[in-house]
């Protein structure tokens, strides 16, 4: 006869759970009785322990984002390039011949830079011009290295899209880099091939910019001491008794009436048989012909011998009444050359 097991033991065997909650390895009645359990403080389950441990462990710090690469430098603009060209041009004027050309044409450095910048932008933005910031920068760099008596650098020769004989108003429109106007007051000219040595010519300007005209041929200008007949045949622009004389500058002995005259450089006058800076005067002051005084950024009204204002944009001009830079006399009116409609 089998005795009935106590109900609590039966329940324990049927559930198959040990005190730890893990399945029992045996259901035999000979298994040891369950260990006493402290019910006052229940032990956390393994899953709860793991969760608590996880919560107590600080989350790893996220790595900082990769630093963004440095932005590419902004491409130079035509405005910035023209400003650099203006600085190079005006600095050169200021440093050569005691700043004579700067004071004569512009009056002061700031007016010079403003005018040269405006003229540069006018040429670069003319129809069919092909002048970019890099071209203007190259010209500025070359000009800064050019000596006072040096020729304008080849890097400053603009290039455009218009072929020879096409209508133009500025050099930058022409493939050759030369817009040839018959006179300084015409609005439109023609694109012209750069003259080569021995090309036929009639006038010195026919051989611009690299040569001069001698015996109806384009030839190089002679250096100091070379043979000449006229001033334009010399690099020094000073032909004395069939020989190219030196540039005579400040303090040099001069004599314009001697059998072998000695002339001063254009920025200097011969007074008391010595070259000295030409006198420049402001608007409203007395001016003169020959040895001056000459007007700074104004013109001499020769009847009254006084410096007066030059015409403004849109006002009348001619060979005797020039326009202030950057304006040009275009069909007898002052204006910006690049805006002329030449087709």
Secondary structure as UniProt FT lines:
FT   HELIX           7..15
FT   TURN            19..20
FT   TURN            29..30
FT   HELIX           46..56
FT   HELIX           78..95
FT   HELIX           97..99
FT   HELIX           100..105
FT   HELIX           109..124
FT   TURN            127..128
FT   HELIX           133..144
FT   TURN            148..149
FT   HELIX           154..156
FT   TURN            164..165
FT   STRAND          167..168
FT   HELIX           171..173
FT   TURN            175..176
FT   STRAND          179..180
FT   TURN            184..185
FT   STRAND          189..191
FT   TURN            197..198
FT   HELIX           204..207
FT   TURN            208..210
FT   STRAND          212..214
FT   TURN            215..216
FT   STRAND          217..219
FT   TURN            224..225
FT   HELIX           231..233
FT   TURN            235..236
FT   STRAND          239..240
FT   TURN            241..242
FT   STRAND          243..244
FT   TURN            250..251
FT   TURN            259..260
FT   TURN            266..267
FT   STRAND          268..271
FT   TURN            272..273
FT   STRAND          274..277
FT   STRAND          280..281
FT   TURN            283..284
FT   TURN            290..291
FT   STRAND          294..295
FT   STRAND          299..301
FT   TURN            302..305
FT   STRAND          306..308
FT   TURN            313..314
FT   TURN            325..326
FT   STRAND          328..330
FT   TURN            331..332
FT   STRAND          333..335
FT   HELIX           337..339
//
